[in-house]
Amino acid sequence: MAQRPTVSDGGSKKTSRVRVAVRLRPYVSRQDEKGEGPCVRGLDSQNLEIINWRNATETVKYHFDVFHGEQTTQQDVFLSSVKPILPHILNGQNASVFAYGPTGAGKTHTMLGTAEQPGVIPRAVREVFNLVSAKDENEGWDYSIGMSYLEIYNEKVLDLLSPSSQDLPIREDKDKNILIPGLTHTTLSSFSDFDKQFVPATLNRTTASTKLNQRSSRSHAILLIKVVRTQRAITQRQQTGKLYLVDLAGSEDNRRTGNQGIRLKESGAINLSLFTLSKVVDALNSGTAVRVPYRDSKLTRLLQDSLGGSAHSVMITNIAPENKYYFDTFGALNFAAKSKLIVNKPFTRETVAVLPVKRSREEHEAGGCVTEPHKKKQKDEKKCEQDASSPSAHYHSLSEPSVMDRLIALEKLMMVSQDKNGQSVRNEIQELKEKQREFERNSVLLSQLANEKEGPVFHNTLAPLQRKQPNVTKPNKQQAVVQPLQVLKFQPVQQLAVVKKQSVCVTKKEKKLSDLVEPPDGKENAKETSWESQLDTSVLDGSKQKILHVLNTGCLKELKGLQQIGDKKAKLILGWREIHGRFTKLEDLINVEGMTQKRFSSFMKANILSAMGK
Ligand SMILES: Nc1ncnc2c1ncn2[C@@H]1O[C@H](COP(=O)(O)OP(=O)(O)OP(=O)(O)O)[C@@H](O)[C@H]1O
């Protein structure tokens, strides 16, 4: 992708301490049987005290950024603890709000609330839409809002917007961004659009009844709201701000929850991830820890950015007044007290688009053809389909003279900057220019080949990858979107370079081309070069270019359209791309997890022959 990541205030030393609020819920069960009253009480808007278990005549006092007493409304919590951090995400910075505390203490009530008393999540999303609407058009930015929603259940990352999906991988790119390849990312047009998607997805969350809570969350739920703003200018600056809204599962004491069997297993996973969270906080506070154990649980890996990272973070610690919660409350308050010492370093995440990019990194992360900004959604979605079916169109756009102009403009812009990153920026631009020239050379070659009207050798094989013909077998829905390299009727290898197309689509159930051309004795390597040598070199090169193009720009669906690339492999390719950038050559594919030399050869053969079959 021809984008140059920049950090606009990368040199800034600005820090932001994790803000900690404590919310005490009212009694929901009968007052303690022994009439003991609450074990904890507020002193003022920042201070509270809890009975000292070592000496019941004493109390232990705590000071926090905010204390919300039993009478606090949902609106109060939102206004004082959450609303102030939201404007940051419109400026390309990250923010996170997470609810922590014992089971039954009110985390879900705080984050989700009810229809009558909506919690932080609906209020925050509505506010994000309000902030975007309030932006002045003349500032020259287009805004796009999108969402992803997942839960971590028994150490598995599950997509709540696509409940049938399996455990998703967590990756980190070279800029330390945490990514989840394959996670659904949906563009939102309004708050009611959000509501329509969020409410049913929330019902997918794993909950169950325990002795302490009728409807206890058995997973950590993480809602991600992403705001992308793109400048309407020749060098399009793009800033991406992410808001994480997290409802953690409650810490549990299984002697009191009465958990057994599956509940006990869930509880083990919940407590383990919360224990790791506590270790992370300890390591951050110690200042001397060699390693912060983010990787020890999926939860901490995902929250890495919010604790000791680059987000503006707010932790709402929920506690309960009942005596039976005493030790849970005590533990939660100690955790909250140490969390408030954590310091983050928020910065703006910005990229400068120097080419007419069709799909951003975020869309790849989402694994779909999501487009931004949302105002252009439909148009761009169509474009996404066209891209897949028409690689030559892609090359054409890359070879527009304006692309080089943009590069030069960007270069000039950067030359002005005298910061210490100046040299690396210039190097990067140089690299982009070289890539651009390479694309242009390919473009010329491809358009020459495509224009060869009389050339029986090239005419059919280099036609843009197309949708099915009206008279062929109807492919399933997914095939209709996935254009590249679907198997067509097998042509004998020796004829491929000289025979005019007589393609007929086959369904996925039919044998793949690779199966048909596999040598029966299995000695693939021996025959490897022989099939290639029977093809015209230019045709072969053209096909390889197409495959490389799909590998570098294809979204999840498009990658799965390649021969021998299933869901898992496609995600691994997306993950690899997020971390390493482009595949400079096809052989780089061997570096993707699970891809051996043999598999690579077989992949190449299947895809080249398949493309030619078209
Ligand atoms: N501030 C509040 N005002 C009124 N009711 C509340 C409040 N906080 C929590 N509750 C009620 O207390 C009960 C438990 O709350 P909730 O389910 O939010 O706890 P939780 O911390 O999310 O628990 P778990 O970790 O088990 O999911 C619910 O019936 C909820 O409606």
The ligand as a Tripos MOL2 file, in Angstrom:
@<TRIPOS>MOLECULE
LIG
   31    33     1     0     0
SMALL
NO_CHARGES

@<TRIPOS>ATOM
      1 N1        -25.9490    1.5890   39.6980 N.pl3     1 LIG1
      2 C1        -26.8890    0.6410   39.6990 C.ar      1 LIG1
      3 N2        -28.1640    0.9620   39.9360 N.ar      1 LIG1
      4 C2        -29.1260    0.0190   39.9380 C.ar      1 LIG1
      5 N3        -28.8970   -1.2920   39.7230 N.ar      1 LIG1
      6 C3        -27.6500   -1.6800   39.4850 C.ar      1 LIG1
      7 C4        -26.5700   -0.7420   39.4570 C.ar      1 LIG1
      8 N4        -25.4420   -1.4120   39.2040 N.ar      1 LIG1
      9 C5        -25.7940   -2.7020   39.0610 C.ar      1 LIG1
     10 N5        -27.0950   -2.8630   39.2240 N.ar      1 LIG1
     11 C6        -27.8280   -4.1510   39.1610 C.3       1 LIG1
     12 O1        -27.0200   -5.1240   39.8170 O.3       1 LIG1
     13 C7        -27.0810   -6.3740   39.1570 C.3       1 LIG1
     14 C8        -25.6750   -6.8410   38.7800 C.3       1 LIG1
     15 O2        -25.1280   -5.8800   37.9140 O.3       1 LIG1
     16 P1        -24.2870   -6.2570   36.6070 P.3       1 LIG1
     17 O3        -24.8620   -7.4210   35.9030 O.co2     1 LIG1
     18 O4        -24.1090   -5.0140   35.8580 O.co2     1 LIG1
     19 O5        -22.9380   -6.7130   37.2900 O.3       1 LIG1
     20 P2        -21.5630   -7.1320   36.6040 P.3       1 LIG1
     21 O6        -20.5040   -6.4850   37.4000 O.co2     1 LIG1
     22 O7        -21.6070   -6.8540   35.1670 O.co2     1 LIG1
     23 O8        -21.5450   -8.6930   36.8760 O.3       1 LIG1
     24 P3        -20.7730   -9.8620   36.0820 P.3       1 LIG1
     25 O9        -19.3410   -9.6090   36.2330 O.co2     1 LIG1
     26 O10       -21.1860  -11.1050   36.8160 O.co2     1 LIG1
     27 O11       -21.2740   -9.8180   34.7110 O.co2     1 LIG1
     28 C9        -27.9810   -6.1710   37.9730 C.3       1 LIG1
     29 O12       -29.2640   -6.6130   38.2900 O.3       1 LIG1
     30 C10       -27.9770   -4.6680   37.7620 C.3       1 LIG1
     31 O13       -29.1630   -4.2060   37.1500 O.3       1 LIG1
@<TRIPOS>BOND
     1     1     2 1
     2     2     3 ar
     3     2     7 ar
     4     3     4 ar
     5     4     5 ar
     6     5     6 ar
     7     6     7 ar
     8     6    10 ar
     9     7     8 ar
    10     8     9 ar
    11     9    10 ar
    12    10    11 1
    13    11    12 1
    14    11    30 1
    15    12    13 1
    16    13    14 1
    17    13    28 1
    18    14    15 1
    19    15    16 1
    20    16    17 2
    21    16    18 1
    22    16    19 1
    23    19    20 1
    24    20    21 2
    25    20    22 1
    26    20    23 1
    27    23    24 1
    28    24    25 2
    29    24    26 1
    30    24    27 1
    31    28    29 1
    32    28    30 1
    33    30    31 1
@<TRIPOS>SUBSTRUCTURE
     1 LIG1         1 GROUP 0 **** ****
